[in-house]
């Protein structure tokens, strides 16, 4: 199913834009367990840190190759995301050419997948260049907050940046605007995408200096609303918490990550462990799954050629074939060539 919509309205003295482009529904498959199929799938990608001229970050990290690998993995998979959400630090130095190249790489892939692209400001981004490079708008030094409609799932892009600084803040006007947006529930609930996560960072003491300030104010606004999850970045490692009882998921970076076990280092950035998250939305919950960005070596597997046979089995037959420890499958049958009966 494809949907088109474009709505503009004014809330609390701030312009809010609802953007909706053609999106692909999650591919239907037979559910083998007790839960229904998710209504939405969203790819959560963060901290690309592109540089103009495709320069290597810290003369070491090929940020473009890492992102292209992530997008390739998505496109060849069965995940079929309906939106690609980038939670900030898109361009390491806010360079116009970096935004142009990022957009040129992401948008064609998103179009082929039928996915919307949701951009979010980060502390390394520059507001005017961000608006010009990614939205073809003049932009200003005011916060860039937007509302996206992804086939009934509302995604709010919230700008937590402070001009000239690396820590995060939300102004009174932004919080009033957010409260107005959330006053009307969306058909499939709301995800808030922001760069600075509203959570503590116990494994990264130094990052407390660059946190989102006055997180309690944000918590009061989202409490009791239809917000089912908060997506964030900034930390360069994956972590999870709650704010006002709402799940918060921080995606690790595609550029480089942090070694949280480094001895005698306040921060230790490493060119390894890059990943993205996949968010699946259900009527009563969301599920976050971490997907490593890598060329893995398979050591065990089961071919998709058996999907039809599995779907044709009764639940009892599936239990006997795949759950029973004494079944031919679990005793070592050659599943690459033998179809389950």
N, C-alpha and C positions, 0 to 999 in steps of 0.2 A: 504494500500500500504506500502511495506517495501522498504527501500533504504539502500545501503551500499556504503561507499566511504572512501578513505583514501588518503589524499594529503599532501605532505610536500614541502615547498618552503622556500626560504630565502629572506627576505626583510630588507633593510637598515642595513645589517650586523647582524641581529638578526634572529634566527630560529623561524619560525612560523609554527604551526601545525594545520591542519584542521582535526577535528575528526568527523566522522559520523558513527553512529551505527543504527541498525534497529529501526525505530520509527513508531508509530501508528498514522495514520491521525485522525483528529478530527471527532468524530462520526457524521454521517449525520442525521440531523433531519429537518423536515419541518419548514421553517422560517415563523413565524407568523407576523413579522413586515416588515419594509421597508428596513432593512439592510440585506446584504448577510451573509451567515455563515462565521465565522472567518476561516482563513487559518491555524492558529496555536493556540495552547494553551500551556502555559508555567506556571509551578508552581514556584513561587519565595519564597524561604525559606531563613531565615538569622539567624545568631548568635546562633548556636546550643550550643556552649561553653561546649563540652564534656570534662569530666575528666577521667583519667585512673581509672580502678577499679569501674567504675560507681559510683564514689563518688558524693555526692550531692553538687551542687554549693552553696557556702556560707552555707554549712551544712543544706540547706533548699530546694533547687530546684532539682527535679528529671528531669534532662535534657533529659535523654534517654526516659523516659515515655512520656514526652511532644512531642518529635519528633516522636515516634512510634504512638502516637495518631494522629498527623498530617498526617502521611503517611497512616494510616488506613482510615482516612476520605477521602483522595484522592483516595485510591484504591477502596473503596466501592461506590464512586460517579460516576456521568456521565461526569465528567470533562475531563477525558482522556488526561492528559498533555503529550505532546511530548518531553518535557524536564523538569528536575528538576534542578533549578538554585539555588545554595547555595552561598549567597554573603558574605562569610567570617566569621571570628571568629568561625571556625569549632571546634577547640580544645582550651579550655580555657588557657592551659599552654603549648600547642604544644607537648604533650606527644605522643610517638609512639603508645601506646596501645589505646589511645583515637581515633586516626585516624583509626586504624584497626577496632575498634568496630563501629565507624561511618560508615565506608565503608561496613562492614558486615551487617549492618541494612538497609542501603539505596539501595545498588546495587541489591539485590534480588527483592525488591519491584519495582524498576525501570524496571528491566527485565520483570517482570510479566505485567507491564503496557505498555511495548514497548517504554519506555522513555529513552532518554540520560540523563546522570548526568553531570552537569557543576559545577565544583568546582572553588571557587574564594578565594584568599588569604585575610586574615584579620589581623589586628594588633596584635591579640593574637596568631596567627599562627606562626610557625617557618618554614622558607622556605625549609630547607633540609628535615626535618621530614615530612612536607606536601608533598613534591615530592615523598619521599620514601613510605609513608603510603598510598597515594591516587593514585599514578601513577606508582609505582614500578620503580622509577627512582632514580638515585643517588642524583640529585639535586645540588644546589649551593646557594650562597647568592645573586645571580642575580635575578631580577624580574621574576616571573612565569606568563607570558602572553600567552594565547592560543586562537585559533579560532576554533569554532565548527560550523558545518553545520547541521542544524536541518531541513532536507527536504526543503532546499532553504532559510530558515531563518538563517542568520548568527548571532551567539552569540559570542562576544568577551569578554573573561575573562581577566580583566585588574588588575594587581597587584599594588595597591596604597600604599603598606606598606613600612615602613622605618625600617631597621634592628636596633633593640634596642630601638625603640621609638613607641609611640602610635598614633602620628599624621600621616597624609598621604601626599605623594608627588608622582609626576610623573617625571621621568628623561627626558632629551632631547632625549635620544635614544628611550625611550618608546613612546614619542609623535611622533617622526619621523616614528617609526614602525607602530603606529596606523594610521597615515596619509597614509602610503603606503597600508595598508590593506583596508582602506576605499576608496582608489582611484578607485577601481573597485566595482561597486554596486553589491549587492547580489540579487538573483531573488525575494526574499520576504523581502528585507531590512535587517537592522542590529539592534540588541540590544547590548548595552555595559553594562556588569555586572562588578561592582566594589564595594569595601567595603565602602570607605569613599565617601559620597555623595557630589557632587559639587554644594551645595546649602547652604543658610544661615539657622541658627537654632534659630529663635527668641524666642522660648519657652524653650530653654535650653542653657542659657548664658555660663555655664561652658564648654560646648562642643566646643565652639569656639577655645579653646586651642588645641583641638585634631582634627581639621578640615583638609580637603584636602587643602594644600597650593597652591597658584597661580592657582586658578580655572579658571581664564581667559585664561590661556594657553590651557587647555583642551577644553574650549568653542570654541576657534579659530580653533582647529583641527576638531571638529565634525560639526561645522557650515557648512551648504550647502551640507552635505553628505547624504547617505541613512539611517543614524541612526534615527530610529523612537522612541526610548526610551532608558533611562538609568535606570538600576536596581541597587539599593544600599542597604546597611545595616548600621551597626555601631551605630545608634542612639537609638536602642531599643524602638522605637515608630514609628508608621506609619505616613508618611507625604509626601507631593507632592510639586513639584515646576517645574521650567523650567531652562534649560541651553542652551544658543544659540537658544532659541525657541523650544527646544526639551523637551518633558515631562520627568521628573525625578520622580521615585517612590521608596520610602524607605520602605522596609518591616520591621515590628516590629519583635522582636526576638521570637524564640520558647522557649528560656530558661526563661528569665524574662523581664519585660518591665519597663518603667519609669513612675512614677506618676508626670505628668507635672503640677499638681495643688498643689503639696506638699508645705506647708508653712514653711518658714525658713529652707529650705533644698536646697543645690546647686544641689544635685542629690538624688533621692529616688527610688531605685530599688524595685519592688514589684513582688510577685509571682502570677500574674494575668494578664489578657488582652493579652495573647499570641495569635499570629495569623500568617497566611501566606497570600501571595497575589497570585491571578491568573491573568495572563496576556493573553489577547486574541488579536491576530494580525489580522488586516484587511488591505486591499490594501492601504487605505488612513489614517489609524489611529490605535491606540492601546487602549485597555480598561483594566484598573486595577481594580480588585475586591478584597476586604479584606475578608478573611475567618477565623473566630475565631476558635481557637483550644480548643474545649470544648466538653462536653457531654450535649448538650442543652435539655431543656424540651419543647417539642412542645405544643403550645397553640392553633394553628390553622394550617390547612393544606389541601392539595388536592392531592388525590392519583394519581400515574402515570398510574393506570389502565385505566384512561380516555384519555390517550394520543392519541390512535388510533381514538377515536370518535372526538376529537378536530381537529385532522389533516384532517378528512374527511369532516368537516364543511367548508362552503364557508366563505370568509372574512366577508361578511354581517351577516351570522349566528353567527359568533364568537362575533361580536360587539354587537348584540342583546342579546346574552346569558351572556357575561362577562362584557361588558361595560355599558349596560343599567341598571340603578339603580332599575328598576322595574321588572327585569327578575327574574324567579324562583331562579336562582343561587344567585343573590344578595339580594333576599328577605329571604334567609335562607334555601333553599332546602338542604336536607341531601346529600351533594356531596360525602360522603364516600360510599353511597350505590346506588345513583341515577346517571346514566350516562346521560350527557347532550344530548339532542335530537336536 
